[in-house]
Amino acid sequence: MKKFERIFQENKESLMRDQFIQEHIIDLLKNFRTKILLILIKPYNKIKISFVGQELGISEEETENLIVSCILDKVIAGKIDQLNKVLIMNPKPEPQIYKAMELLSDRIHNLSLCFE
């Protein structure tokens, strides 16, 4: 990503002269950054926004805006701790099968109490 950002910044002026590129570059950059962001944050429960920005090769402000956009679009399930500048991922919900098994277990337990 850093290489892509560096090449883009070095050639930004000439790229922006092209009408087609100019119309689509913002969406392209956002999509590309979002894909890298999702790969980057996947193994973490908490991650510093500054670290993410360094890895993406963009400013902390741009990184926070990208993360906010992803949260609002429900691409990322998390929240931002603005005081500590940290992205906190929401725990993944338990699959329904576990909830159903727990309910079944409770009912069997309650039923067994009737026969004691």
N, C-alpha and C positions, 0 to 999 in steps of 0.2 A: 504494500500500500504506500509506503514511504516513497518508493521509487516512482510509482504512478503519480503521486502528488508532486514530487520534484519535477518530473517531466512535464506535467500539466502546468505548473507555475512557470517553468522556463519558457514554455511555448504558449502561454495564455494569450498573449497579444495576437499572435498569428492565428490561433485557433478561434478566437472570438470574432475574427473578421469573416469567418465562414458562417453564412446565415443559418444553414442546417444545424451545424454544431452549436451555434449560439442558442437556438431554440431548444435543444435537447440536453445541453451539457449539465444543467442544474439537476435534472432528473437522473441523468447518468451518474453524476457524482454521488447523489444521495443514495441511489440504489447500490452502487459499488461500496460506499462507506457502510451502509447498513449491513450488507452481506459480511463484510470484514468484521464489523462490530459484533454481530451475532456469533461468529466463530470465536472471536476474542473473549467474549464474556461467558461463553458456555460453561467452562469449568468452575466458575466463581459464584459464591453467594454474595460477596461484596467486592467491589473493585473501584479503585480511585479513578475519577474522571480524568485527572491529569495523565495517568498512565495510559488510559485509553486514547487520549488525544495524542500522546507521543507515538503510540503504535500506529495510529491512523495518519499521523503527520499533519494534524490540524490543531488549531488553537483550542484551549480549554472551553472557551465560550461556544465555538462551533460544535465541539463534542457534546457539550451539555444540550445544545439546541437539537442535535441529532438524536440524542437519547430521549429527550422530552417528546420529540416527534414520534419516535418508536413506541414510547409508552402510551401516548394518546391514540396511536393507530393499533394498539394492542399487539404489536410485534414483540415487545418486551413486557414481561410481567414483573414489574418492579417499581421502585420509587427512588427519588434522589434525596439524599441527605445533603441539603445545600450548605449547612454549617460546616460539615466535614468534607464536602465535595466528593461524595461517594455514591455510587449506584448500588442499591441494595435490592437483590433479586427476591421476589416472593417465592416462598416454598411451593414446589409443585404439588397440586392437589393429589390426594390419594385416589387411585383408580377406584371406580365404583364397585369392582369385585371385592375389594378389601372391606368396604363399608357393608356390603351385603353379607360377607362372611362373618363379620363382627356381629351384625344383627342376628344372624342365624345362630351363632355361638351363644349369644345372650339368651335367646329364646329356648335353646336346648337346655342351658343351665337352669333357667327358670322352671322349665318343665320337669327337670330332674329333681328340683326341690319339692315338687308336689308329691313325689313318690318316696320321700324319706320318712 
